[in-house]
Amino acid sequence: MAVLWETFQSLFPIYFYILLGAFLRKAKVLPKSLEAPLNQIVFVVFISTALFVSVYQTDLAQALDAKAMVFSLLAVLAQAGMGMTWALKTFKSRPQASVVGQTFYRSNFGLLGIVYGSLLFGAQHIGQASLLIAIIVPLYNIISVIIFEVMKGGRPTLKAILLNVAKNPIVLAVSTAMVFQLTGWQLPGMLLKPLDQIAHAATPLSLIVAGSALTFMGLKDNRRPIILASITRLLVVPLLFVPMAIFLGFRDITLVSLLVAFGGPVATPLPAMAYQAGGDGELAAQIVAVTSFLSIFSLHAFIVLLRTLGYW
């Protein structure tokens, strides 16, 4: 019971900010017209700045975990293969299959990796999570480009894939921070201070925006794919891959980061990509909403279980 209460206290800001965002949406303070630009600002400015500051201030010798990086890469590739194989056998509609298959591997780790890491371990300890985000999130995008192109009957080009990676704000932020780390360059204090303030605003702002984006309209028409996608994303994948992480010896913030990557809600950029690439964008948006809501409870339960079993 003590572990349950301590975990609730640690994660309460997540629930508070999401509820605040939902309230602001209901009160029309944050209308739907602001959803896309706010998500863009959060991702490009706030999340990227938080990752830059985290890596810039991290002791790389302590945070760099090659074993965790290799495992996360292999796990995501395995999840993508399993997800698309299952989706193509389960759904006749290729637009639906292309979306549901991606829910098997594509979580909102870019945002929630920072959120859960900072709330449970402190912002000063999320350097390792930031490095994992820099590896996993670009891989999500690469696989998505390939899947959507193949499902449309096209062939993804190496140029398109590399361009997608090069333009990713997360890649740019972490790469820039790595340049400072490797060269020993130091940012002037007057510049680092506002960057640090932006980084600290990333968690509340991103969760408020996420809460304002939650909508559950039209779920009845896509009930089956939504239920199947939610079960696989929030239960099947973490139950398959988190025990592997434990067996390999990952603990503390590394284990929590992998839990969020493997058991977090579906990534918010998926609907926009689906609309642009011929996937079922409406279904993708519905799955994002449902998994974002349900993950509040599923991730909490997994975290309580891991703490109770003494894995951090």
Secondary structure as UniProt FT lines:
FT   HELIX           2..26
FT   TURN            27..28
FT   HELIX           32..34
FT   HELIX           35..41
FT   HELIX           42..47
FT   HELIX           48..56
FT   HELIX           60..63
FT   HELIX           66..90
FT   HELIX           94..103
FT   TURN            104..105
FT   HELIX           109..121
FT   HELIX           123..125
FT   HELIX           127..151
FT   TURN            152..153
FT   HELIX           158..166
FT   HELIX           169..183
FT   HELIX           189..213
FT   TURN            217..219
FT   HELIX           220..222
FT   HELIX           223..231
FT   HELIX           232..236
FT   HELIX           237..247
FT   TURN            248..249
FT   HELIX           252..263
FT   TURN            268..269
FT   HELIX           270..277
FT   HELIX           281..308
FT   TURN            309..310
//
